[in-house]
Amino acid sequence: MDISLLASSLTTALVPLLHYLLKSGESTAEKTGKAVADRSLEWEKSLWSRLKPKVEAKPAALEAAQDAAQMPDDEDAQAALRVQLRKLLTEDQSLAEEVSRWLEQGKTAGINVSASGERSVAIGGDVKGSTIVTGDRNKVEFKE
């Protein structure tokens, strides 16, 4: 199991509704859109109920979660949360396995992951034979 990839997927899944999950603002689910809230809020609340005690037990992890909730589009805040989640998952293998199952369950339940931020890419499945380019002044040459 790739803990870094798991922490990254977990961060991507949690950040859009983290503000609500931390009870910082009850209206956040409405702001993110009713369709997203209806599909994923219950799933994320269940996932968060398992993670919350671990996050709250570590001040750095709690601060990172609060920062990401306040600034969901801030790549640095997301990176800090990702690092803290990776540490938690590395320390607790059973938690990592459970989170992995939750994320897989979310995929089969039709939970979509979205990318936010400049030049972000989100893929809801496999990508084969495709070129994904982000950035400025990139040149892609296709040879047949």
Summary of the structure (lengths in Angstrom):
residues: 144
radius of gyration: 16.1
end to end distance: 36.4
largest distance: 55.2
contacts: 369
relative contact order: 0.16
helix: 64%
strand: 0%
